Amino acid sequence: MSGSATLRFAHLSDVHLAPMPAAPPRLLLNKRILGWLSWNLKRHRLHRREILDALVADLRAQAPDHLLVTGDLVNISLPEEYERAAAWLAALGPPRQVSLVPGNHDAYVAGAADRGWRHWAAWMRGDAAAEPVFPYLRRRGFVAILGLSTAVPSPPGYASGRLGDAQLRALEAALVALAAEGRFRIVLLHHPALPVSRPRKALEDREAFRAVIRRAGAELVLSGHEHRFHEGFLAGPRGPVPAFVVPSASHGGDLAEKRSGYLLFDIERQAGGWRLGARLRRLVEGELAFADGATRELRLPRPEAGVPAGHLLGGVP
Ligand SMILES: [Fe+2]
């Protein structure tokens, strides 16, 4: 992958893996009971395994170099859900080719993630790391992937997220260093930084995240969580930074805007910049098939031009 001038990434999210395993009653004596009821009354009809499987088959046919998964693999963070999701991940692709960040459903109640995320560690740790530490950093060819965790347990009725100061500081330092390397920087976080979430579902420190991007820049910011497609830009130091929110990978149902989909990105290295082609693949109504939806074509400046000239003189090949 390192030598090619064009790399293809696929982005999917909000897998909400079905079916839900049997839940021992003692594990439901907390917020889980609400999620369990919601799943059994309604969500099991919306998030369907056959749709997810059809999406993965369509995605494979597009032959991406790397897959990006922005969380909510599970529903109420049951121990067995984490194990089933690990099996699903293993079938999706090897850890080298699949980068995962967790969502709020993956940390649905306090303590669940401590054990559950161990099953997913290989897919959400950095190149040099033995354990998942967020943000993690993976270099794939000319691309750098920075994976963040916004997954924190929230009170009943809430689905909010939080990065925290430590992650934000480490993210900024990494973005600056990767700009000096001339990398195409992809930032993954479950909760959108675009202003599309209702307050009880939002990223609490969204403004602080946006301030990091404003100062340090990035080339692409990818999220899920809303189960709808959104696109927009965040302010960056050298121009707008594209941000996308992908629909849920498993959502069927009758609302067209919530229908399952995933994104494909073709990133081409060009003189002085990048060409970014974005394409939404969307579930066709009434079928288990996917077709092209919105497409976008963007040109982005190379980040290293933004670092001081003295640094460039200091040995960038
Ligand atoms: Fe979700």
Boltz pocket constraint, residues with backbone or C-beta under 6 A from the ligand:
constraints:
  - pocket:
      binder: B
      contacts: [[A, 14], [A, 16], [A, 71], [A, 72], [A, 103], [A, 105], [A, 225], [A, 226], [A, 227]]
      max_distance: 6.0
